[in-house]
Every structure is written in structure tokens, then in C-alpha cells.
Amino acid sequence: QSVLTQPPSASGTPGQRVTISCSGSSSNIGSNTVNWYQQLPGTAPKLLIYSNNQRPSGVPDRFSGSKSGSSASLAISGLQSEDEADYYCAAWDDSLNGHVVFGGGTKLTVL
Amino acid sequence: QLQLQESGPGLVKPSETLSLTCAVSGGSIISSSYYWGWIRKPPGKGLEWIGTIYYSGSTYYNPSLKSRLTVSVDTSKNQFSLNLNSVTAADTAVYYCARRVARSGSQFDHWGQGTQVTVSS
């Protein structure tokens, strides 16, 4: 069981908007920033969103992040076939002397 | 361009020690702006953080792995390493090394390609 809770799957058709949720607690998302990672099949994870809602250079503005309280969300608008991947949220957790926690991952299928 | 490259045995016997090294090129491991970490992905499961180290040698470990884990850094070789002892089949995974931004505990902005490690006799 992951400390951060994500839906195991999500889907949408090309052009649609989809959102992926990430639920945590006061010791992680509630008190630290959230980062999102995209893992395409057979590749290493890639930083997609950092500091809750910032996009690294090169990430399309179709991807956006938000955080409220102890939950966060990743939104993908104008869905494209190449967005089919696994998505993970992550945060620092202040408990147990501090450690990184990941969500269980959400597999996004583009129908 | 920063590159990270994992290396080490792809097959480890149960109860033995898993040892991996991450070579950093295109940038110095000695930086106040970054930490260096290990993350793994077991088959059919999600990402799991293993541990993180600063160039000075300060470490942060996953509480569930702490008793078996050592992460070290060799600044002269610009690399850092992972040793996980008493391995079982549950330690079978793709292991990634990554650079972590200092100001954010979970922001890994550069990743190695990953290396498959299988624990089996």
C-alpha cells in the first residue's frame, strides 16, 4: 500500500481533458510540495510537474498541476496518444525522520 | 548535458548483497544545489524511493529498507553507490539513480536509464 493514493487507471479519448488525483496527509502533501512523474513504457520516469504546479522546460502546457490541502491533481488537456503512460505523484513526508513517498501510479490509456 | 549511468550485476543470489554504482557525467556531484538518490520499480508495482545522499555523505533512507541499506558517495570518481544486503525476491526491480533538487525532497530532475536486478538462485 502506497502512502499517497492514486487511482490505478484513467482513460480518455484524443482531445479530452483528464485528471489524476493524489491523496495524502498532513505529514506529506499537507506540508510539502508535490511533484509528478511520467513514465512511458520501457523508459525511465521523467519529471513532469514540480513544486505543485510548475512545468520543467520542454513539458507542454497541456500538463498542469494543482494542490489543495492534503491532495493534489494532475490535469492533461488536449489528450494525445503519446500521453499514454504511467503517472506518479511524489512528496516528502516529515514523519520517521523524513522520507520520500510515491503514489501507487496511475496508468493512463488513450482510447 | 548531465548524464547518470547505473552499473552492477543483473543477477544476485538470495541472502547476498546487491551493489550498484551510479556514474555522474556532465556535471559535478559536489554541489550545494543537489542530492543524489536511488529509486526502484518492482515488476507490476509502482516506484519506491530507496535513499538519498548529499556530496558530504549525509544520507536519508527509506524506513522499510534502512536496516539493510547503505548509500555512499565517492566525490573523486563523481559517483555514488547502493548496497542492499540480505536480498530476497522482493528486491527484484529496475533500479534507477537520479539527481534530486536540494530545495525539494521529492523533485528528481534527472534520471539514469535504469538497470534490471533479479534476485534468484
Interface residues (C-beta under 8 A of the other chain):
Chain A: S2 N32 T33 V34 N35 Y37 Q39 T43 A44 P45 K46 L47 Y50 S51 P56 D86 Y88 A90 A91 W92 L96 N97 G98 H99 V100 V101 F102 G103 G104 G105
Chain B: G37 I39 K41 K45 G46 L47 E48 W49 T52 Y60 Y61 N62 P63 Y96 V101 S104 G105 S106 Q107 F108 D109 W111 G112 Q113 G114
